[in-house]
Amino acid sequence: MSTAVTQTWYMTQRQLMVFARQPAYAIITLVQPVIWLFLFGSLFRKVVELGGFGTGSYLDYLVPGVVVMSALSSNMWAGMGTLEEIQRGTLDRFLTTPVSRAALMNGNVVNNGLVTAAQSVIIVLLGLLGGADYPGGIGGIAVLVVASVLLGTVFGALSNALGMMVRERESIIGINTFLLLPLTFLSSAFMAPSQMPSWMRHVADFNPLNWAMVAGRSAMSEQPDWGVVLGRGGALLALAVAAVWLSIRTFRSYQRSV
């Protein structure tokens, strides 16, 4: 077990080194969150007057949504990196070594989790600079970051599995594009649930993206509902474990095909 954990960390370091060599990419990934926070947030700042947002500031409401959306959008493309390693033959060369097969997949997932956590903290700080208030304090922010990492793990692992199954960039791009907007807008990212159509609220109840937002917003509120936080967080954790397991199983299927 300890060997697998050590090997996973080595594979994670390899991924982090690649990320560190591309500082421009790290900056580019923050452009969209900044647009959501300050342009979209300013444009719709008076929407809180409709009621149901639990805060008098739309920015307060929007920050957790942007954190979670960013985790989703960045991790959905993890499969592209896996596909690139397959096409370069890097993954096949690793198969000739004694490294744990789980470590080969989980290194990518852990790397994405660390990047997602850092990205989430930066977005929270940007919101703070913009005037957002977090009554839940550091504990609430920590819950939001953990929820975003769990969500990113779910979609990062699923994206890795998808990359090994389809092995085509166009298919990954098409599937991600198809899923991204429905997952985002069928959630409470921009609008309070009480202001959403009834059918949309019911769909959002089954949306993992919304689970992360609800858990994060509740933990960051003045009076957190820890039952809601633990319930949504537990569901995300279970889904993350299942997604990682599926990713490893898919990798073993890929291994038998080469």
FENURFEN-V300818 format. One record per pair of residues at least 6 apart in sequence whose ideal C-beta (glycine too) atoms are under 8 Angstrom apart, sorted by the first residue. I is the first residue (numbers start at 1). GAP is how many residues later the second one is. D is the distance in whole Angstrom. If there is no record, write none. Layout:
# FENURFEN-V300818
((I	GAP	D) (I	GAP	D))
This chain:
# FENURFEN-V300818
((3	97	7) (4	96	4) (4	98	6) (4	99	6) (7	92	5) (7	93	5) (7	96	4) (7	100	8) (8	92	7) (8	94	7) (8	95	4) (8	98	5) (8	99	5) (8	102	6) (9	98	8) (9	101	8) (10	93	7) (10	97	7) (11	88	7) (11	92	5) (11	93	6) (11	95	7) (11	96	3) (11	97	7) (11	99	8) (12	95	5) (12	98	4) (12	99	5) (12	102	7) (14	93	7) (15	66	8) (15	92	6) (15	93	6) (15	96	4) (16	95	6) (16	98	7) (19	6	7) (19	7	7) (19	92	7) (19	96	6) (29	41	8) (29	45	6) (29	90	7) (30	89	7) (30	92	6) (30	93	8) (32	38	7) (32	41	7) (33	33	5) (33	34	8) (33	36	8) (33	37	5) (33	86	8) (33	90	5) (33	93	7) (34	92	7) (36	26	7) (36	29	8) (36	30	5) (36	33	7) (37	22	7) (37	25	6) (37	26	7) (37	29	6) (37	86	7) (37	89	6) (37	90	6) (37	93	6) (38	92	6) (40	22	7) (40	150	8) (41	17	6) (41	18	5) (41	21	5) (41	89	7) (44	14	6) (44	146	7) (45	12	8) (45	13	5) (45	14	7) (46	12	8) (47	6	8) (47	11	6) (47	144	7) (48	7	7) (48	8	6) (48	9	7) (48	10	5) (48	13	7) (50	142	7) (50	145	5) (51	141	8) (51	143	7) (51	144	8) (52	140	4) (52	141	7) (52	142	3) (52	143	6) (53	8	5) (53	139	5) (54	7	7) (54	138	8) (54	163	7) (54	167	6) (55	6	5) (55	78	8) (57	74	7) (57	75	7) (57	76	7) (59	68	6) (59	71	6) (59	72	6) (59	73	5) (60	72	5) (60	73	6) (60	74	8) (61	131	7) (61	156	7) (62	65	8) (62	128	7) (63	60	7) (63	61	6) (63	64	4) (63	69	5) (63	71	8) (64	80	6) (64	149	6) (64	152	4) (64	153	5) (64	156	6) (65	122	8) (65	123	7) (65	124	4) (65	125	6) (65	148	6) (66	57	6) (66	61	8) (66	123	8) (67	53	5) (67	56	5) (67	57	7) (67	77	6) (67	78	8) (67	81	5) (67	149	7) (68	76	8) (68	79	7) (68	80	5) (68	83	6) (68	121	7) (68	141	6) (68	144	5) (68	145	5) (68	148	7) (69	115	6) (69	120	6) (69	140	7) (70	46	8) (70	49	6) (70	50	7) (70	53	6) (70	78	8) (71	45	5) (71	48	7) (71	49	7) (71	77	4) (71	78	7) (71	80	5) (71	81	4) (71	141	7) (72	79	6) (72	80	7) (72	83	6) (72	108	7) (72	111	7) (72	112	7) (72	137	6) (73	107	6) (74	38	7) (74	41	7) (74	42	6) (74	45	7) (74	78	7) (75	37	5) (75	41	7) (75	76	8) (75	77	4) (75	78	7) (75	79	8) (75	80	5) (75	81	4) (75	84	7) (76	79	5) (76	80	8) (76	83	6) (76	100	5) (76	103	7) (76	104	7) (77	82	7) (77	95	8) (77	99	7) (78	30	6) (78	31	8) (78	34	6) (78	77	8) (78	78	4) (78	79	8) (78	81	4) (78	82	6) (78	85	8) (79	80	4) (79	81	5) (79	82	8) (79	83	5) (79	84	3) (79	85	8) (79	93	5) (80	79	8) (80	83	7) (80	89	7) (80	92	6) (81	27	6) (81	82	8) (82	9	7) (82	26	7) (82	77	8) (82	78	5) (82	81	4) (82	82	6) (83	80	4) (83	81	8) (83	84	6) (83	85	8) (83	86	6) (83	89	7) (85	6	4) (86	6	8) (86	77	7) (86	78	7) (86	81	6) (86	168	8) (91	13	7) (92	166	6) (94	10	6) (95	160	6) (95	163	7) (101	147	7) (101	150	6) (101	151	6) (101	154	7) (102	146	5) (104	147	7) (105	52	8) (105	55	6) (105	139	8) (105	142	5) (105	143	5) (105	146	5) (106	138	7) (106	142	8) (108	48	7) (108	52	6) (109	44	6) (109	47	5) (109	48	6) (109	51	7) (109	135	6) (109	138	7) (112	40	6) (112	41	7) (112	44	4) (113	36	5) (113	39	6) (113	40	6) (113	43	8) (116	32	6) (116	33	5) (116	36	4) (117	28	5) (117	31	8) (117	32	5) (120	24	7) (120	25	5) (120	28	5) (120	29	7) (121	20	8) (121	24	6) (124	10	7) (124	17	6) (124	20	7) (124	21	8) (128	6	7) (134	6	6) (134	7	6) (134	86	5) (135	85	7) (135	86	6) (135	87	4) (136	7	8) (136	83	5) (136	84	4) (136	85	6) (136	86	7) (136	88	6) (139	80	7) (140	76	8) (140	79	4) (140	80	4) (140	81	7) (140	84	7) (141	79	7) (143	72	6) (143	73	6) (143	76	4) (143	77	7) (143	86	6) (143	90	7) (144	71	8) (144	72	3) (144	73	8) (144	75	6) (144	76	6) (146	87	7) (147	64	8) (147	65	4) (147	66	8) (147	68	5) (147	69	5) (147	85	7) (147	86	6) (147	89	6) (148	64	6) (148	68	7) (150	62	7) (150	83	7) (150	86	4) (150	87	6) (150	89	8) (150	90	5) (151	57	6) (151	58	7) (151	60	8) (151	61	4) (151	85	6) (153	87	4) (153	90	7) (153	91	7) (154	54	6) (154	82	7) (154	85	5) (154	86	5) (154	89	5) (155	88	8) (157	83	7) (157	86	4) (157	87	5) (157	89	7) (157	90	4) (158	85	5) (158	88	7) (158	89	7) (159	13	7) (159	17	8) (160	87	5) (160	90	8) (160	91	8) (161	82	8) (161	85	5) (161	86	5) (161	89	4) (161	90	8) (162	9	8) (162	10	6) (162	13	7) (163	9	6) (164	86	5) (164	87	6) (164	89	8) (164	90	4) (165	85	6) (166	6	6) (166	9	8) (183	24	6) (183	26	5) (184	25	7) (186	14	6) (186	17	5) (186	18	6) (186	21	6) (186	24	8) (187	17	5) (187	20	5) (187	22	5) (187	23	4) (187	26	6) (188	8	7) (188	16	6) (188	22	6) (188	25	6) (188	26	7) (188	29	8) (189	20	7) (189	24	6) (193	8	5) (193	11	7) (196	8	7) (204	6	4) (208	27	8) (208	28	6) (208	31	6) (211	21	4) (211	22	8) (211	24	6) (211	25	5) (212	20	7) (212	24	6) (214	14	6) (214	18	5) (215	13	7) (215	14	5) (215	17	4) (215	18	5) (215	21	7) (218	6	5) (218	7	5) (218	8	8) (218	10	5) (218	11	5) (219	7	8) (219	10	5))
